[in-house]
C-alpha cells in the first residue's frame, strides 16, 4: 500500500497529469447538469429503443435492459456504447480524454461511481475511466478503455499511476 502511494505521489507531481484530470473533472461536472445527457444515460441502460437528441446530435439507442441498481450491467452498457459511438465524443487527439469524460458523465448519471486513472509508461500518459461496483460503497473497480486510450494492464512494471475522483476537487 505504501509503495502505490509513493508511485501515485510521484505521478501527482507531474503537472500534465493533474491538469488533464482537472480538465476532465470540470467536463464531467458540466455534463452531469445537462438534462439531454441524463436522458441519453438512461436510454443506454434502460429498456427498449429510444431516440435521444443531445445538442445537435441525434442517437437511436437500443437500451441494454439493465435491471435497476445493477452497476455492473450499467458500466458495461455505457462502456460498450461509448466505444461504439466515437462521433459522440470527438476524434483524436482529444478523443481519448473526451471519451473518458463522456464515459464518467454517463456512469455518474446512472449512479455509478467513476474515477479517472492516469498512468505513465515509457513517457506516454494515458487517462482512462474506472467504474466502481456495487453502486453503494464500491469495492470492485472496472477498468475499460476506448478506441483511443490503450489498455495499460493492471500495473505495468516501470509505470506510475494516479487515481482521482470524477468530481472536481474544489468548488
Secondary structure, DSSP 8 states (H G I E B T S, - for coil): -HHHHHHHHHHHT-HHHHHHHHHHHHHHHHHTT-HHHHHHHHHHHSSS-EEEEETTEEEEE------TT-HHHHHHHHHHHHHH-GGGT--TTTHHHHHHHHHHHHHHHTT-EEEEEEEEETTEEEEEEEEEESSSS--EEEE---SSS----SS-TT-EEEEEESS-S--
